[in-house]
């Protein structure tokens, strides 16, 4: 098993791909009943992900969000 500290050293695009793969694996498990995930929450997350995929250039960088919130 790879230590989390090693994974955090991966380039951003690789960490994002890993996060998506992990999320998808949870979705696969939830279909088997292993994870009690609210169907409405799953639908909302799927909707948001589709919106992002269709218009990713509208995304606001996390640094900008933190700055606007006064936490960065």
Secondary structure, DSSP 8 states (H G I E B T S, - for coil): ---HHHHTTS-HHHHHHHHHHHHHHHHHHHHTTSS---HHHHHHHHHHHHHHHHTGGG---HHHHHHHHT--
